[in-house]
Structures are given as structure tokens and as C-alpha cells.
Amino acid sequence: MPTYEYRCTKCEKIFSTHMSMAEHDQEKPRCPTCKGNAVTPQYSDFFAKTSKKS
């Protein structure tokens, strides 16, 4: 399940949440600090974990 990062424009808190792509397309999350819904996506580095090749 993907992790999405958001920044609340009301309290400036940056937070992350796990949600499916279908959930991400349907709704915006609420800020866990101030419970506001004025959040914008934060773009961060991509991280992928793969198996080690011998």
C-alpha cells in the first residue's frame, strides 16, 4: 500500500498516511494535528526495496 505525504496549510504540519490508490483518488485525508482538511500533497524521494542479487 502506498504512503502519501501531505502538508496542512492551516497548521503547517507535514504528515504521511497509508492508503490505496483508489482511496487516494476518492478523498483527501484530514490533518492529524488540527483535524483540518486543507492539505496539499508533498513530493518526496522515491524508495524501492528489492531483493539482493547474488
VMD Tcl script that builds the backbone (N, CA, C; Angstrom):
set m [mol new atoms 162]
animate dup $m
set s [atomselect $m all]
$s set {name element resname resid chain x y z} {
  {N N MET 1 A 0.854 -1.171 0.000}
  {CA C MET 1 A 0.000 0.000 0.000}
  {C C MET 1 A 0.904 1.238 0.000}
  {N N PRO 2 A 0.644 2.177 -0.902}
  {CA C PRO 2 A 1.494 3.376 -0.998}
  {C C PRO 2 A 1.374 4.298 0.218}
  {N N THR 3 A 2.447 5.016 0.471}
  {CA C THR 3 A 2.484 6.029 1.517}
  {C C THR 3 A 2.461 7.397 0.844}
  {N N TYR 4 A 1.545 8.244 1.263}
  {CA C TYR 4 A 1.427 9.589 0.714}
  {C C TYR 4 A 1.771 10.595 1.799}
  {N N GLU 5 A 2.494 11.661 1.409}
  {CA C GLU 5 A 2.851 12.725 2.339}
  {C C GLU 5 A 2.063 13.981 1.998}
  {N N TYR 6 A 1.600 14.656 3.036}
  {CA C TYR 6 A 0.816 15.874 2.884}
  {C C TYR 6 A 1.328 16.938 3.838}
  {N N ARG 7 A 1.015 18.211 3.510}
  {CA C ARG 7 A 1.303 19.341 4.396}
  {C C ARG 7 A -0.004 20.076 4.620}
  {N N CYS 8 A -0.313 20.329 5.876}
  {CA C CYS 8 A -1.517 21.076 6.230}
  {C C CYS 8 A -1.228 22.565 6.037}
  {N N THR 9 A -2.074 23.240 5.293}
  {CA C THR 9 A -1.856 24.670 5.058}
  {C C THR 9 A -2.332 25.524 6.230}
  {N N LYS 10 A -3.056 24.924 7.140}
  {CA C LYS 10 A -3.552 25.655 8.315}
  {C C LYS 10 A -2.499 25.693 9.431}
  {N N CYS 11 A -1.963 24.511 9.800}
  {CA C CYS 11 A -1.009 24.458 10.916}
  {C C CYS 11 A 0.424 24.142 10.461}
  {N N GLU 12 A 0.627 23.967 9.144}
  {CA C GLU 12 A 1.945 23.710 8.552}
  {C C GLU 12 A 2.564 22.373 8.957}
  {N N LYS 13 A 1.791 21.469 9.482}
  {CA C LYS 13 A 2.278 20.146 9.887}
  {C C LYS 13 A 2.429 19.260 8.651}
  {N N ILE 14 A 3.546 18.540 8.549}
  {CA C ILE 14 A 3.756 17.564 7.485}
  {C C ILE 14 A 3.487 16.190 8.069}
  {N N PHE 15 A 2.665 15.403 7.373}
  {CA C PHE 15 A 2.325 14.073 7.869}
  {C C PHE 15 A 2.223 13.106 6.703}
  {N N SER 16 A 2.292 11.821 7.005}
  {CA C SER 16 A 2.165 10.797 5.970}
  {C C SER 16 A 1.040 9.846 6.345}
  {N N THR 17 A 0.468 9.231 5.325}
  {CA C THR 17 A -0.631 8.298 5.526}
  {C C THR 17 A -0.535 7.175 4.505}
  {N N HIS 18 A -0.988 5.995 4.897}
  {CA C HIS 18 A -1.030 4.833 4.012}
  {C C HIS 18 A -2.457 4.689 3.508}
  {N N MET 19 A -2.612 4.633 2.193}
  {CA C MET 19 A -3.933 4.410 1.615}
  {C C MET 19 A -3.769 3.811 0.220}
  {N N SER 20 A -4.776 3.093 -0.202}
  {CA C SER 20 A -4.727 2.502 -1.541}
  {C C SER 20 A -4.874 3.611 -2.583}
  {N N MET 21 A -4.536 3.292 -3.826}
  {CA C MET 21 A -4.671 4.294 -4.891}
  {C C MET 21 A -6.128 4.678 -5.111}
  {N N ALA 22 A -7.043 3.725 -4.946}
  {CA C ALA 22 A -8.475 4.029 -5.088}
  {C C ALA 22 A -8.928 5.007 -4.006}
  {N N GLU 23 A -8.485 4.788 -2.755}
  {CA C GLU 23 A -8.831 5.714 -1.667}
  {C C GLU 23 A -8.226 7.089 -1.923}
  {N N HIS 24 A -7.009 7.129 -2.429}
  {CA C HIS 24 A -6.316 8.389 -2.699}
  {C C HIS 24 A -7.062 9.208 -3.743}
  {N N ASP 25 A -7.634 8.539 -4.741}
  {CA C ASP 25 A -8.380 9.240 -5.777}
  {C C ASP 25 A -9.728 9.750 -5.287}
  {N N GLN 26 A -10.298 9.129 -4.263}
  {CA C GLN 26 A -11.641 9.472 -3.804}
  {C C GLN 26 A -11.676 10.573 -2.749}
  {N N GLU 27 A -10.706 10.618 -1.863}
  {CA C GLU 27 A -10.805 11.548 -0.730}
  {C C GLU 27 A -9.456 12.102 -0.317}
  {N N LYS 28 A -9.481 13.292 0.277}
  {CA C LYS 28 A -8.281 13.888 0.866}
  {C C LYS 28 A -8.277 13.549 2.355}
  {N N PRO 29 A -7.113 13.274 2.903}
  {CA C PRO 29 A -7.064 12.992 4.349}
  {C C PRO 29 A -7.185 14.271 5.169}
  {N N ARG 30 A -7.488 14.111 6.441}
  {CA C ARG 30 A -7.532 15.232 7.375}
  {C C ARG 30 A -6.214 15.298 8.136}
  {N N CYS 31 A -5.834 16.483 8.542}
  {CA C CYS 31 A -4.620 16.678 9.321}
  {C C CYS 31 A -4.801 16.032 10.697}
  {N N PRO 32 A -3.854 15.198 11.133}
  {CA C PRO 32 A -3.993 14.565 12.446}
  {C C PRO 32 A -3.802 15.537 13.608}
  {N N THR 33 A -3.183 16.692 13.366}
  {CA C THR 33 A -2.929 17.662 14.432}
  {C C THR 33 A -4.116 18.587 14.667}
  {N N CYS 34 A -4.570 19.267 13.598}
  {CA C CYS 34 A -5.641 20.249 13.777}
  {C C CYS 34 A -6.978 19.775 13.206}
  {N N LYS 35 A -7.006 18.594 12.618}
  {CA C LYS 35 A -8.218 17.997 12.026}
  {C C LYS 35 A -8.763 18.786 10.838}
  {N N GLY 36 A -7.951 19.683 10.272}
  {CA C GLY 36 A -8.378 20.455 9.110}
  {C C GLY 36 A -8.274 19.621 7.836}
  {N N ASN 37 A -8.985 20.048 6.797}
  {CA C ASN 37 A -8.935 19.311 5.542}
  {C C ASN 37 A -8.252 20.107 4.433}
  {N N ALA 38 A -7.563 21.174 4.780}
  {CA C ALA 38 A -6.823 21.974 3.806}
  {C C ALA 38 A -5.394 21.439 3.712}
  {N N VAL 39 A -5.239 20.321 3.023}
  {CA C VAL 39 A -3.930 19.695 2.892}
  {C C VAL 39 A -3.496 19.694 1.434}
  {N N THR 40 A -2.183 19.791 1.224}
  {CA C THR 40 A -1.615 19.727 -0.119}
  {C C THR 40 A -0.594 18.597 -0.157}
  {N N PRO 41 A -0.476 17.926 -1.294}
  {CA C PRO 41 A 0.492 16.833 -1.392}
  {C C PRO 41 A 1.921 17.349 -1.302}
  {N N GLN 42 A 2.759 16.603 -0.619}
  {CA C GLN 42 A 4.184 16.883 -0.538}
  {C C GLN 42 A 4.885 15.811 -1.373}
  {N N TYR 43 A 5.783 16.225 -2.224}
  {CA C TYR 43 A 6.503 15.272 -3.052}
  {C C TYR 43 A 7.860 15.000 -2.424}
  {N N SER 44 A 8.182 13.723 -2.303}
  {CA C SER 44 A 9.431 13.332 -1.657}
  {C C SER 44 A 10.163 12.333 -2.534}
  {N N ASP 45 A 11.313 11.889 -2.058}
  {CA C ASP 45 A 12.112 10.910 -2.786}
  {C C ASP 45 A 11.374 9.585 -2.890}
  {N N PHE 46 A 11.651 8.874 -3.942}
  {CA C PHE 46 A 11.056 7.565 -4.152}
  {C C PHE 46 A 11.980 6.513 -3.547}
  {N N PHE 47 A 11.409 5.524 -2.872}
  {CA C PHE 47 A 12.179 4.473 -2.235}
  {C C PHE 47 A 11.597 3.133 -2.634}
  {N N ALA 48 A 12.455 2.254 -3.138}
  {CA C ALA 48 A 12.012 0.913 -3.504}
  {C C ALA 48 A 12.952 -0.106 -2.881}
  {N N LYS 49 A 12.388 -1.119 -2.285}
  {CA C LYS 49 A 13.186 -2.172 -1.679}
  {C C LYS 49 A 13.100 -3.391 -2.588}
  {N N THR 50 A 14.250 -3.858 -3.027}
  {CA C THR 50 A 14.289 -5.028 -3.902}
  {C C THR 50 A 15.144 -6.108 -3.265}
  {N N SER 51 A 15.029 -7.297 -3.791}
  {CA C SER 51 A 15.842 -8.390 -3.260}
  {C C SER 51 A 17.276 -8.250 -3.755}
  {N N LYS 52 A 18.203 -8.715 -2.976}
  {CA C LYS 52 A 19.620 -8.615 -3.313}
  {C C LYS 52 A 19.976 -9.746 -4.275}
  {N N LYS 53 A 20.646 -9.384 -5.361}
  {CA C LYS 53 A 21.067 -10.391 -6.335}
  {C C LYS 53 A 22.422 -10.937 -5.940}
  {N N SER 54 A 22.619 -12.218 -6.142}
  {CA C SER 54 A 23.897 -12.869 -5.794}
  {C C SER 54 A 24.924 -12.693 -6.867}
}
mol reanalyze $m
mol bondsrecalc $m
mol representation Tube
mol addrep $m
